[in-house]
Every structure is written in C-alpha cells, then in structure tokens.
Amino acid sequence: MSARFEELAWAATPLGEVSLRRRREPVTGREVHEVKLGEEFLMSSLFTVAEEELARLALARLTGTDLSVVVGGLGLGYTARAVLEDPRVRDLVVVDALEPVIAWHQQHLVPLGQELTTDGRCRLVHGDFFAMAAGGGLDPDHPGALADAVVVDIDHSPRHLLADGSAPFYRLTGTQALARLIRPGGVYALWSNDPPDESYLEILRAVFTDVAAEVVAFPNPLQDRTATNTVYLGTVTDRETGSTLSRSPT
C-alpha cells in the first residue's frame, strides 16, 4: 500500500460497507481522514467549516446555560466538538446508526476520538436517529427528555438521502414529530450539501419560527474555488401561546 494512503478500519453494516482511511492530500500536503459508506464520502477532515458552523449557528440562537444538545450523525466528530466548545453545554448526545464509526472514536482511530470520548458531557449512542425522532425520544438514558437544540448532519440534503428510510423525517409530519422533542425556544439545525431548497423551507416555516437557510462558504483548494453548504435553522415556539421563548439561566 502506498505511504500516501492507508485504510485504518473496515466493517460491514446494515447500510453497507463502511471504511476509515487516512491519506496525504497531495495538493495541500495535509493528512486527511475520511469515512466512506460504499463509494460515498460521509465525512472528510479536509472540509469541516460548515459542519462546525452548523453547531455554532444553532447554539448562537440560545440564551441561558445548562444546555442539553442532541447531534444526529457522528462522522469524524467535528460538529460534536463544536458543540462542546460552548461552555454553556451541560450534556451532549450524539446518535449514529453506524456502530463501527462510534467504535473508531472509542479506539481513538480518528483525530477527535480521544477528545470526544473523554469529555464527561458527551455520550455516543448507537441508534437510528430518524426512527428515534419519529418514536418520541432522542436520549435513551432519559426517555421523554427535551433538548435545547437538535443538530443534524446525516444525509447529503433533504433531497439526497443516504437511505430511503429517512425521507419521512423531512416531510411535515416528521418535522412536527421532531419539534415535539425540542423545548420551547429551542433550535433545530440541519446541514445540507445543496443550495437552499424553498420547498423544504416551506415545511420548516409551517412548524418553526425564525426559519433561515444560512449559506456557509469555505475554500476548496482541490478545485481552487469557494465551495458552499447550507445550514437550515428554526426555533420552536411556545406550544400554548405561539411565542418564542429563550431558556432562562439556571
């Protein structure tokens, strides 16, 4: 095997073969870790700006302290780390359907594995995030608990899915079910590789308030251009008054 490329781990999963590889990027000279599902790239340490902004934009909408956050999708952990960088966060649950990806973090095979698994605020949970969102609970240790923020980075976009089973999550009923798991005044945030989708924004506006699609730009040295991702945001209203609330400091 070339010194420029190394497959660190491989496993079969119900979604397909998943692999972790490390390589030296010839354009930048950087060491890059990548997670692939079959031939699709799930995450690369070469491009992390939008994944980190996903967390920061969501948490920027919240006031108060003692925050409880759920992240759907672990990947290489950059969204989770950005959540933990906020000192107001008390508890973070990261849900991922790929058990090997969680194991790679626990085995410190990925750059952020040790940091995430030794932070007492962070729990890595093996589970189907979309089924949990539809079933009424995102924290298996605390059934019925509501989150201050739910931050999702799993599918490529609301239209480009890794598996057909997640499609209901992006429809009106799925969005309503998710909103019931977030405290009034809390935030939903979603990463997308595609430009803003007006049809999805209409669904979000039917459920949340202060809905936005923030375009995050970052340099792509491989193509010598600026690349963009989208972060969708929405705030949960008070279910009785219809007003938005901020969580009071505890």
Helices and strands as residue ranges (DSSP letters): E 5-13, E 16-24, E 31-37, E 40-44, H 49-60, E 67-72, H 78-84, E 89-96, H 99-106, H 113-117, E 122-126, H 129-135, E 147-152, G 164-170, H 172-179, E 182-192, H 198-207, E 209-220, E 225-235
